Amino acid sequence: MISPITGSARTAPPFRYDIVGSFLRSEGIKTARSLFEQGEITAAQLQEIEDREIAELLKQEKALGLKAVTDGEFRRSWWHLDFFLGITGTHKIILNQGHSSAKENAQRAESFKITGKISFGDHPMLAHFTRLQQMAGDTMVKMTIPAPSLFHFVQDYNGNEIYPDRDQLFHDIIAVYRAAIRAFYDAGCRYLQMDDTTWGTLSSGRHRAHLRSRGIDPDQLARDYVSLINESIADKPEDMTIALHVCRGNLRSTWFAAGGYEPVAETLFGGAQVDAFFLEYDNERSGDFAPLRFIKDQFVVLGLVTTKHGGLENKEQLKLRIAEAAEYVDINKLCLSPQCGFASSEEGNILTEEEQWDKIRLVIETANEVWV
């Protein structure tokens, strides 16, 4: 058991208790989006309802004492596709249900394809961030976007006739993300999280075998993706925190990959120049903490509380797991969060809003008892 760590509260992100970002959509949001898709309300009316529902969400986040808040991704249908489709040169596609990249998208087999030269352009999420920051007032806003490695991984499955040269594609992905980081920073963002399921894939024996069957070396791909991430964030301002969240799937409480971090640990933890890792550790599918030995000076936010179902973890067991992780990473470099968001898509995970908020309360209470 660990004794309370005094004098270790944090005033900069990541915070001792933190969140991944998405929340269960309110009924108001679900109804409004359905009406908009049916053409019964305008985009302006949808935005008005989104603003109202996000304002209510912010009240709850602030009331619980969260140090950084999000809009719950209430303006998105997907955790990743909305960002990708906002990039100039991309287009939505409907996938064959049997397509390997559609496994987590089984309910709505949607993805994207590159149809022209890509650029950040006039991305709609910049306005979403600005509006959220206005609504949040003095509370820090956390912006979440999918990682550049995921952009490449998804488009590689879907095919690409625009960029026959891989190096040129990497070059332009880097340019998109550098422009995005600068634009969000100039708009006031100081806390940016990149979400990435590719590392869950690259940690999975089954998925690694599939990649090899396609003639892809998963170890080389991991090295390439660390380089892609590092080049994408190379111009990050010093007073901006960039975190990488690693996930093995979360749509409607499901998952698509299993396996500990060991296959990618040295490459990812030892090489990625992000400020923090948000790591899924809510059950045995994520393996043990030994891969954390490769962490350098980054913070590690332990995702010990599951978002896949209701029912609360035992607080003392959470403290024991934090102590286990502290055998590999200085406890002053550890933080606590749920394992993922609560709604990777607008359908949301299989738990109630009350259970969702109970999970957040447990994270906060536990962290406050560990780091005083």
ABEGO torsion letter per residue (X at the ends): XBBBBBGABBABOBBABBBAGBBBBBAAAAAAAAAAAAGABBAAAAAAAAAAAAAAAAAAAAAAGBABBBAGGAABABAAAAAAAABBGBBBBBBBAABAAAAAAAABBBBBBBABBBBAEBBAAAAAAAAAAAAAEABBBBBBBBBAAAAAAAAAAAEBAABABAAAAAAAAAAAAAAAAAAAAAAGBABBBBBBAAAAAAABAAAAAAAAAAGBBAAAAAAAAAAAAAAAAAABBAABBBBBBBBAEABGGBBABBEBAAAAAAAAAAABABABBBBBAABAAAEBAAAAAABBABBBBBBABBAABBEBBBAAAAAAAAAAAAAABBAAABBBBBABBABABAAEBBBBAAAAAAAAAAAAAAAAAABX
